[in-house]
Amino acid sequence: MDNENSQLWKSVEQDKLKYKIFMFISLAAWTIAIGVLVYIGYLFYLDYQYLLARFSVGTANKIDLYEAKKDISTIVLAISIIFACLSTLVVIMRQRSASLHEIQVRLAMVEQHISEKE
């Protein structure tokens, strides 16, 4: 019986480790994705500033400024969508974690009840 329990606990610990590694990789990937989007947005902003300087002296068209603003707003939209998705996932994970905690409490109560009967 102890051998079965130790195998079970080893399996649970391995699953926990896999989950932690997956979460770390996922966090790193999202951080890189957001960082790259911010960098691209910054490059678009620099382009917009350059075009604005050219427009102020009359060497650029107003349509170029609108295109540069559109690029910046696209990047801001992409970052906003990523944050919305991530925050939704965090809420779902927290709800799942809370329900798992409730299950653990109930199992502990059942275990305590069984041990009191013996």
C-alpha positions as CSV (number, residue, x, y, z in Angstrom):
1,M,0.0,0.0,0.0
2,D,2.8,2.4,0.8
3,N,4.5,1.6,-2.5
4,E,1.3,2.6,-4.3
5,N,1.0,5.8,-2.4
6,S,4.7,6.7,-3.0
7,Q,4.2,6.0,-6.8
8,L,1.1,8.2,-6.7
9,W,2.9,11.0,-4.9
10,K,5.8,10.8,-7.3
11,S,3.4,11.1,-10.2
12,V,1.7,14.1,-8.6
13,E,5.0,15.8,-8.0
14,Q,6.1,15.1,-11.6
15,D,2.8,16.6,-12.9
16,K,3.4,19.7,-10.7
17,L,6.9,20.1,-12.1
18,K,5.7,19.8,-15.7
19,Y,2.9,22.4,-15.0
20,K,5.4,24.8,-13.4
21,I,7.8,24.4,-16.4
22,F,4.9,24.9,-18.8
23,M,3.8,28.1,-16.9
24,F,7.3,29.4,-16.9
25,I,7.7,28.9,-20.7
26,S,4.3,30.4,-21.3
27,L,5.1,33.5,-19.2
28,A,8.4,33.9,-21.0
29,A,6.8,33.6,-24.4
30,W,4.1,36.2,-23.5
31,T,6.7,38.5,-22.1
32,I,8.8,38.3,-25.3
33,A,5.7,38.8,-27.5
34,I,4.6,41.9,-25.6
35,G,8.1,43.2,-25.5
36,V,8.5,42.8,-29.3
37,L,5.2,44.5,-29.8
38,V,6.2,47.4,-27.6
39,Y,9.5,47.7,-29.5
40,I,7.7,47.7,-32.9
41,G,5.3,50.3,-31.5
42,Y,8.3,52.4,-30.4
43,L,9.8,52.1,-33.9
44,F,6.5,53.2,-35.4
45,Y,6.4,56.2,-33.0
46,L,9.9,57.2,-34.1
47,D,8.8,57.0,-37.7
48,Y,5.8,59.2,-36.9
49,Q,8.0,61.7,-35.2
50,Y,10.2,61.8,-38.2
51,L,7.3,62.3,-40.6
52,L,5.8,65.0,-38.3
53,A,9.1,66.9,-38.5
54,R,9.1,66.5,-42.3
55,F,5.5,67.6,-42.4
56,S,6.2,70.7,-40.4
57,V,8.7,71.9,-43.0
58,G,6.5,70.8,-45.9
59,T,8.4,67.7,-47.2
60,A,5.8,65.1,-46.2
61,N,2.1,64.7,-47.0
62,K,-0.6,64.6,-44.4
63,I,-1.6,61.1,-45.6
64,D,1.8,59.8,-44.5
65,L,1.0,61.1,-40.9
66,Y,-2.3,59.3,-41.0
67,E,-0.6,56.1,-42.1
68,A,1.9,56.4,-39.3
69,K,-0.8,57.0,-36.7
70,K,-2.7,53.9,-38.0
71,D,0.4,51.7,-37.5
72,I,0.8,53.0,-33.9
73,S,-2.9,52.4,-33.2
74,T,-2.7,48.8,-34.6
75,I,0.2,48.0,-32.2
76,V,-1.7,49.5,-29.3
77,L,-4.8,47.4,-30.3
78,A,-2.7,44.2,-30.4
79,I,-1.2,44.9,-27.0
80,S,-4.7,45.6,-25.6
81,I,-6.1,42.4,-27.0
82,I,-3.2,40.4,-25.5
83,F,-3.7,41.9,-22.1
84,A,-7.4,41.3,-22.3
85,C,-6.8,37.6,-23.1
86,L,-4.2,37.2,-20.4
87,S,-6.4,38.8,-17.8
88,T,-9.3,36.6,-18.7
89,L,-7.1,33.5,-18.5
90,V,-5.9,34.6,-15.0
91,V,-9.5,35.0,-13.8
92,I,-10.3,31.5,-15.2
93,M,-7.2,30.0,-13.5
94,R,-8.1,31.6,-10.2
95,Q,-11.6,30.3,-10.3
96,R,-10.3,26.8,-11.1
97,S,-7.8,27.1,-8.3
98,A,-10.5,28.1,-5.9
99,S,-12.7,25.2,-6.9
100,L,-9.8,22.8,-6.5
101,H,-9.2,24.2,-3.0
102,E,-12.8,23.5,-2.2
103,I,-12.4,20.0,-3.4
104,Q,-9.3,19.5,-1.3
105,V,-11.1,20.8,1.8
106,R,-14.0,18.4,1.2
107,L,-11.7,15.5,0.7
108,A,-9.9,16.3,3.9
109,M,-13.3,16.4,5.7
110,V,-14.2,13.0,4.3
111,E,-10.8,11.6,5.3
112,Q,-11.2,13.0,8.8
113,H,-14.7,11.6,9.0
114,I,-13.5,8.1,7.9
115,S,-10.6,8.2,10.3
116,E,-12.9,9.1,13.2
117,K,-15.1,6.1,12.5
118,E,-12.2,3.7,12.7
